[in-house]
Amino acid sequence: MDIQALCGHFLMPDECATIVNAFDAVEDKRQEGENDPNVYANSFGAYNMPETLPFADRLTKRLQAIYPSIKFANTYTREYLRHGKLGIHLDREGLDLTLSVCIEDNHNLFWPLNISKLEHKGEWKSGDDNEHYKKDAISVVLPVGHGAFMEGRKHPHWREDLLCGEDQRVVFIFFHWSMQEVKPKRTFPILLASNSPKLSLHDGFMTKDECAQLIALAEPRLKQSTIIDASTGKDVVDTQRTSLGMFFKRGETPLIEEIEKRLEELTGIPVDHGEGLQILRYEVGQEYRPHNDYFDKNRPGFDLHIGEAGQRVATILLYLNTPEEGGGTVFPDVGMTVPARQGNALWFQYPTPDATSKTFHGGEPVRKGVKWVATKWYREKPYNK
């Protein structure tokens, strides 16, 4: 940890004065030392004064360039009087990062902050012998407006007794942040990729157990699948599509919510741009003849749907099982067939809603066994139907 690189000028003189004036107006200041006299003595403080919060917002944005995962926790403004002290300690849980800024030192006391270079591991006990941390430390002197960052949950820190007159003091403000756990970004291995049509096939997007759960949730609600009538815009049964199907509402169950979040990671398209997840079952001989998923602007039946949330821009197919024979996804214009394999995700986009996208596609007939697949369409705008 390079402490010197994390020291600097953070508050202007008038900003320091604003905070000090607000602090002096607080009648019920917290007396430090009541809970742990080994750490605190002769100091008084106030949490989260409203006047401090705009500075916290500004500093959070600045600090995120170094620590992208931080979350603001609190501010604490504290005055130290004669023989005030800050015994060697670690900050409490949830206060992983601290910025200590001097906001008043009218008598040029230049009371140093000492930060150990050594990291403490395990539980901290203030009654233990922790003096060895002082043998390898940095002493930081902070003029008014200047501050020092430290990882206060890792590096023990302290101040020696404040030697000053009876009517003298120094005032500091402490900004605290927690370090949020960052989950590793999931990756979805690509089995197939194409620029025309613009598509990618991803391996192992869903587990076998997730596929089975989704099928079990959907099966009792299956009905005859429909298509949108291009003349009226209504859902109608048609021989073009002979499967059974049903729709889940967005986020309807924890599993649906998890799948939708995962799809957002894969596609970069916000969850609220997606229509509900549709589950389809195809028996032997059933199919979905080649078609386009985008809305044909020249057909009056699609005007209402475009008006709801804009044009469709992308499709996701999630293969929930592996049919014994048939059931692949075909793209006749380019002579491509994507086999249905359990757990895989096929994502294709149509930036232009016309034949140039090459996304004319269909579900070939199942020749043996059964096919289960989930479909999700994405819109240009948030979809709230």
C-alpha positions as CSV (number, residue, x, y, z in Angstrom):
1,M,0.0,0.0,0.0
2,D,1.5,3.3,-1.1
3,I,0.2,5.7,1.5
4,Q,1.9,8.7,0.0
5,A,0.1,8.2,-3.3
6,L,-3.2,8.3,-1.4
7,C,-2.6,11.6,0.3
8,G,-3.7,14.9,-1.1
9,H,-5.7,18.1,-0.9
10,F,-9.4,17.2,-0.8
11,L,-11.3,20.2,0.7
12,M,-11.0,23.9,0.1
13,P,-10.8,26.3,3.1
14,D,-14.4,27.5,2.7
15,E,-15.6,23.9,2.5
16,C,-13.7,23.1,5.7
17,A,-15.2,26.1,7.4
18,T,-18.7,25.1,6.3
19,I,-18.3,21.7,8.0
20,V,-16.8,23.1,11.2
21,N,-19.6,25.6,11.5
22,A,-22.2,22.9,11.2
23,F,-20.3,20.7,13.7
24,D,-20.1,23.5,16.2
25,A,-23.9,24.0,15.9
26,V,-24.5,20.3,16.9
27,E,-25.6,20.3,20.6
28,D,-25.6,16.6,21.3
29,K,-22.1,15.5,20.3
30,R,-21.0,11.9,20.9
31,Q,-18.3,11.6,23.6
32,E,-15.6,9.2,22.6
33,G,-14.0,6.8,25.0
34,E,-17.1,5.5,26.8
35,N,-17.0,2.2,24.9
36,D,-13.3,1.7,24.5
37,P,-11.1,4.1,26.6
38,N,-8.0,2.2,25.3
39,V,-8.7,3.8,21.8
40,Y,-10.4,7.1,22.4
41,A,-9.9,9.9,24.9
42,N,-11.1,13.5,25.2
43,S,-12.8,13.7,21.8
44,F,-16.3,14.4,20.6
45,G,-18.1,13.7,17.3
46,A,-21.2,13.7,15.1
47,Y,-22.2,11.2,12.4
48,N,-23.5,12.0,8.9
49,M,-24.1,15.8,9.3
50,P,-26.2,16.8,6.2
51,E,-23.5,19.4,5.3
52,T,-20.9,16.6,4.8
53,L,-22.8,14.4,2.4
54,P,-22.3,16.4,-0.8
55,F,-18.5,16.1,-0.2
56,A,-18.9,12.4,0.3
57,D,-20.6,12.1,-3.1
58,R,-17.8,14.0,-4.8
59,L,-15.1,12.0,-3.1
60,T,-16.8,8.7,-3.8
61,K,-16.7,9.4,-7.5
62,R,-13.1,10.4,-7.3
63,L,-12.1,7.4,-5.3
64,Q,-13.9,4.9,-7.6
65,A,-11.1,5.4,-10.1
66,I,-8.9,3.4,-7.7
67,Y,-11.5,1.3,-5.9
68,P,-14.4,0.7,-8.4
69,S,-16.4,-1.5,-6.0
70,I,-16.6,0.9,-3.0
71,K,-19.9,1.9,-1.4
72,F,-20.2,5.0,0.8
73,A,-20.8,4.1,4.5
74,N,-20.8,7.3,6.6
75,T,-19.1,10.5,7.6
76,Y,-17.9,11.3,11.1
77,T,-16.7,14.7,12.2
78,R,-14.7,14.7,15.4
79,E,-12.9,17.3,17.5
80,Y,-9.9,16.4,19.7
81,L,-9.1,18.5,22.7
82,R,-6.1,18.6,25.0
83,H,-4.7,15.1,25.6
84,G,-7.1,13.7,23.1
85,K,-5.8,10.5,21.6
86,L,-6.6,7.8,19.1
87,G,-5.1,4.5,20.4
88,I,-3.9,1.9,17.9
89,H,-6.8,0.1,16.3
90,L,-8.5,-1.2,13.2
91,D,-11.8,0.3,11.9
92,R,-14.9,-1.7,12.6
93,E,-16.5,-4.1,10.2
94,G,-18.0,-2.4,7.1
95,L,-15.6,0.5,7.2
96,D,-13.0,-0.9,4.9
97,L,-11.6,2.4,3.5
98,T,-11.2,5.7,5.4
99,L,-10.3,9.2,4.3
100,S,-9.1,11.4,7.2
101,V,-9.2,15.1,6.4
102,C,-8.1,17.9,8.7
103,I,-10.7,20.7,8.7
104,E,-9.5,22.9,11.5
105,D,-6.0,23.5,13.1
106,N,-6.0,27.1,14.1
107,H,-2.8,26.7,16.2
108,N,-0.7,24.8,13.7
109,L,-0.6,21.7,15.9
110,F,0.0,19.4,12.9
111,W,-1.1,16.3,14.9
112,P,0.2,13.4,12.9
113,L,-1.7,10.3,11.8
114,N,0.3,7.1,12.1
115,I,-0.4,4.2,9.8
116,S,1.3,0.8,10.0
117,K,2.7,-0.6,6.8
118,L,1.9,-4.1,8.3
119,E,-1.4,-5.7,7.6
120,H,-3.3,-7.3,10.5
121,K,-5.0,-10.6,9.8
122,G,-7.7,-12.2,11.9
123,E,-9.7,-10.8,14.7
124,W,-8.5,-7.5,16.3
125,K,-8.5,-7.2,20.1
126,S,-7.6,-3.8,21.5
127,G,-6.3,-5.3,24.7
128,D,-3.7,-7.4,23.0
129,D,-0.1,-6.3,22.6
130,N,-0.2,-4.6,19.2
131,E,2.9,-2.4,19.7
132,H,4.9,-4.2,17.1
133,Y,2.8,-2.6,14.4
134,K,4.3,0.7,15.3
135,K,7.8,-0.4,14.3
136,D,7.1,-0.1,10.6
137,A,4.8,2.8,10.0
138,I,4.3,6.0,8.1
139,S,3.5,9.3,9.9
140,V,1.3,11.7,7.9
141,V,1.0,15.4,8.8
142,L,-2.2,16.9,7.4
143,P,-2.6,20.7,6.9
144,V,-6.1,22.0,6.7
145,G,-8.0,20.6,3.7
146,H,-5.5,17.8,3.3
147,G,-6.3,14.1,3.9
148,A,-4.9,10.6,3.8
149,F,-6.6,7.4,2.6
150,M,-6.1,4.1,4.3
151,E,-7.5,0.6,4.3
152,G,-8.6,0.9,7.9
153,R,-9.7,-2.7,8.3
154,K,-6.2,-3.9,7.3
155,H,-3.7,-1.4,8.6
156,P,-3.6,-0.5,12.3
157,H,-3.4,3.3,12.8
158,W,-3.2,5.7,15.8
159,R,-2.4,9.2,17.0
160,E,-0.3,9.9,20.1
161,D,-1.6,12.2,22.9
162,L,-2.5,15.7,21.6
163,L,-0.2,18.2,23.4
164,C,-1.8,21.6,23.3
165,G,-3.4,24.3,25.4
166,E,-6.6,24.1,27.3
167,D,-8.5,26.2,24.7
168,Q,-7.0,24.5,21.6
169,R,-8.3,21.7,19.4
170,V,-8.0,20.1,16.0
171,V,-11.0,18.9,14.0
172,F,-11.1,16.1,11.5
173,I,-13.7,14.6,9.2
174,F,-13.6,10.9,8.4
175,F,-15.2,9.6,5.3
176,H,-15.8,5.8,5.3
177,W,-16.5,3.3,2.5
178,S,-17.2,-0.4,2.4
179,M,-15.6,-2.6,-0.2
180,Q,-18.3,-4.5,-1.9
181,E,-17.5,-8.1,-2.9
182,V,-17.2,-8.2,-6.7
183,K,-18.3,-11.5,-8.2
184,P,-16.1,-12.6,-11.1
185,K,-17.9,-11.8,-14.4
186,R,-19.3,-15.0,-15.8
187,T,-18.2,-16.1,-19.3
188,F,-20.2,-18.2,-21.7
189,P,-18.0,-20.2,-24.1
190,I,-18.8,-19.6,-27.7
191,L,-19.3,-22.7,-29.8
192,L,-20.3,-20.9,-33.0
193,A,-20.2,-17.3,-34.2
194,S,-21.3,-15.6,-37.4
195,N,-21.5,-12.0,-38.7
196,S,-24.3,-12.7,-41.2
197,P,-26.6,-13.5,-39.6
198,K,-25.2,-11.8,-36.4
199,L,-25.4,-14.7,-34.0
200,S,-23.5,-16.7,-31.4
201,L,-24.1,-20.1,-29.8
202,H,-23.0,-20.4,-26.2
203,D,-22.1,-23.6,-24.4
204,G,-23.5,-24.5,-20.9
205,F,-25.6,-21.4,-20.4
206,M,-28.0,-23.3,-18.2
207,T,-27.4,-26.4,-16.0
208,K,-29.4,-29.6,-16.4
209,D,-31.1,-29.0,-13.1
210,E,-32.2,-25.5,-14.2
211,C,-33.5,-26.9,-17.5
212,A,-35.5,-29.5,-15.6
213,Q,-36.9,-27.0,-13.2
214,L,-38.0,-24.7,-16.0
215,I,-39.8,-27.5,-17.8
216,A,-41.6,-28.6,-14.6
217,L,-42.8,-25.0,-13.9
218,A,-44.0,-24.6,-17.5
219,E,-45.6,-27.9,-18.3
220,P,-48.9,-27.5,-16.3
221,R,-49.6,-24.2,-18.1
222,L,-49.0,-25.2,-21.7
223,K,-51.5,-24.2,-24.4
224,Q,-51.5,-24.2,-28.2
225,S,-48.9,-21.8,-29.5
226,T,-49.9,-18.8,-31.4
227,I,-48.5,-16.3,-33.9
228,I,-49.3,-12.6,-34.4
229,D,-51.7,-12.0,-37.3
230,A,-50.0,-9.5,-39.6
231,S,-53.3,-8.0,-40.6
232,T,-55.0,-7.6,-37.2
233,G,-52.1,-7.7,-34.7
234,K,-54.0,-10.4,-32.7
235,D,-52.6,-13.7,-31.4
236,V,-53.9,-16.5,-33.6
237,V,-53.4,-20.3,-33.9
238,D,-51.7,-21.2,-37.2
239,T,-50.4,-24.3,-38.9
240,Q,-47.1,-22.4,-39.3
241,R,-46.4,-23.1,-35.6
242,T,-47.6,-26.4,-34.1
243,S,-46.0,-26.4,-30.7
244,L,-47.5,-26.0,-27.2
245,G,-46.3,-23.0,-25.2
246,M,-46.7,-20.6,-22.3
247,F,-45.2,-17.3,-21.0
248,F,-43.6,-16.4,-17.7
249,K,-43.9,-12.8,-16.5
250,R,-40.5,-11.1,-16.1
251,G,-39.0,-12.1,-12.8
252,E,-42.0,-14.3,-12.0
253,T,-39.9,-16.8,-9.9
254,P,-36.4,-16.7,-8.5
255,L,-35.2,-19.0,-11.3
256,I,-36.7,-16.8,-14.0
257,E,-35.1,-13.8,-12.4
258,E,-31.7,-15.5,-12.3
259,I,-32.0,-16.5,-16.0
260,E,-32.9,-13.0,-17.0
261,K,-30.0,-11.5,-15.1
262,R,-27.7,-14.0,-16.7
263,L,-29.1,-13.1,-20.2
264,E,-28.4,-9.4,-19.4
265,E,-24.7,-10.4,-18.7
266,L,-24.5,-12.3,-22.0
267,T,-26.2,-9.7,-24.2
268,G,-25.7,-6.4,-22.5
269,I,-29.4,-5.7,-23.1
270,P,-31.3,-4.5,-19.9
271,V,-33.7,-7.0,-18.4
272,D,-36.6,-4.6,-18.8
273,H,-36.2,-4.6,-22.6
274,G,-37.1,-8.2,-22.7
275,E,-40.5,-9.7,-23.3
276,G,-41.6,-12.5,-21.0
277,L,-39.7,-15.8,-21.3
278,Q,-41.7,-18.3,-23.5
279,I,-41.4,-22.0,-23.0
280,L,-42.3,-24.3,-26.0
281,R,-42.7,-28.1,-26.4
282,Y,-42.5,-29.8,-29.8
283,E,-43.6,-33.4,-30.2
284,V,-42.7,-35.6,-33.2
285,G,-43.6,-33.8,-36.4
286,Q,-44.2,-30.4,-34.8
287,E,-42.3,-27.4,-36.1
288,Y,-42.2,-23.7,-36.4
289,R,-41.8,-22.9,-40.1
290,P,-39.2,-20.3,-41.1
291,H,-40.2,-16.7,-40.2
292,N,-38.8,-13.4,-38.9
293,D,-39.0,-12.3,-35.3
294,Y,-38.9,-8.6,-36.1
295,F,-42.1,-6.8,-36.9
296,D,-42.7,-6.0,-40.6
297,K,-43.4,-2.2,-40.6
298,N,-45.3,-2.7,-43.9
299,R,-47.9,-4.9,-42.2
300,P,-50.6,-2.9,-40.3
301,G,-51.1,-5.6,-37.7
302,F,-47.6,-4.9,-36.3
303,D,-48.1,-1.1,-35.7
304,L,-49.6,-1.6,-32.2
305,H,-46.8,-3.9,-31.1
306,I,-44.1,-1.5,-32.4
307,G,-45.9,1.3,-30.5
308,E,-45.6,-0.6,-27.2
309,A,-41.8,-0.7,-26.9
310,G,-40.3,-0.2,-30.3
311,Q,-39.1,-2.8,-32.7
312,R,-37.7,-6.2,-31.7
313,V,-33.9,-6.2,-32.0
314,A,-32.7,-9.7,-30.8
315,T,-33.8,-13.2,-29.9
316,I,-32.5,-15.7,-27.4
317,L,-33.2,-19.5,-27.7
318,L,-32.4,-21.6,-24.7
319,Y,-32.4,-25.3,-25.4
320,L,-33.8,-27.2,-22.4
321,N,-33.3,-30.7,-23.7
322,T,-31.6,-32.6,-26.5
323,P,-34.2,-34.2,-28.9
324,E,-33.3,-37.7,-30.1
325,E,-33.5,-36.5,-33.7
326,G,-34.4,-33.2,-35.4
327,G,-35.5,-30.0,-33.7
328,G,-32.6,-27.8,-34.7
329,T,-32.8,-24.1,-35.6
330,V,-32.5,-23.5,-39.3
331,F,-31.4,-20.3,-41.1
332,P,-32.5,-21.1,-44.8
333,D,-31.0,-17.9,-46.3
334,V,-27.5,-19.0,-45.3
335,G,-27.9,-22.8,-45.2
336,M,-27.1,-23.0,-41.5
337,T,-28.6,-25.4,-38.9
338,V,-27.9,-25.0,-35.2
339,P,-28.5,-28.3,-33.4
340,A,-30.6,-28.3,-30.2
341,R,-28.3,-29.2,-27.3
342,Q,-29.4,-29.0,-23.7
343,G,-28.1,-26.0,-21.8
344,N,-26.9,-24.1,-24.9
345,A,-28.0,-20.5,-25.7
346,L,-28.4,-19.2,-29.2
347,W,-28.4,-15.4,-29.5
348,F,-29.1,-13.6,-32.8
349,Q,-29.6,-10.0,-33.6
350,Y,-31.3,-8.0,-36.3
351,P,-30.1,-4.4,-36.2
352,T,-32.0,-3.7,-39.4
353,P,-35.5,-5.3,-39.4
354,D,-35.4,-6.5,-42.9
355,A,-34.0,-9.3,-45.1
356,T,-30.4,-8.0,-44.9
357,S,-30.2,-9.2,-41.3
358,K,-30.3,-12.8,-42.6
359,T,-32.2,-13.9,-39.5
360,F,-35.1,-15.6,-41.4
361,H,-35.2,-18.8,-39.3
362,G,-37.4,-21.7,-38.1
363,G,-37.6,-24.7,-35.8
364,E,-37.2,-27.9,-37.9
365,P,-39.6,-30.7,-37.2
366,V,-38.8,-33.1,-34.4
367,R,-38.3,-36.5,-35.9
368,K,-37.8,-38.5,-32.7
369,G,-38.4,-37.7,-29.0
370,V,-39.5,-34.3,-27.8
371,K,-38.0,-30.8,-27.9
372,W,-38.2,-28.2,-25.1
373,V,-36.9,-24.7,-25.8
374,A,-37.2,-21.2,-24.2
375,T,-37.5,-18.1,-26.3
376,K,-37.0,-14.5,-25.3
377,W,-37.4,-11.4,-27.6
378,Y,-35.8,-8.1,-26.9
379,R,-37.2,-4.6,-27.8
380,E,-35.6,-1.2,-28.5
381,K,-37.3,0.3,-25.4
382,P,-38.4,-1.0,-22.0
383,Y,-41.3,-3.4,-22.3
384,N,-43.9,-3.2,-19.6
385,K,-46.8,-5.2,-20.9
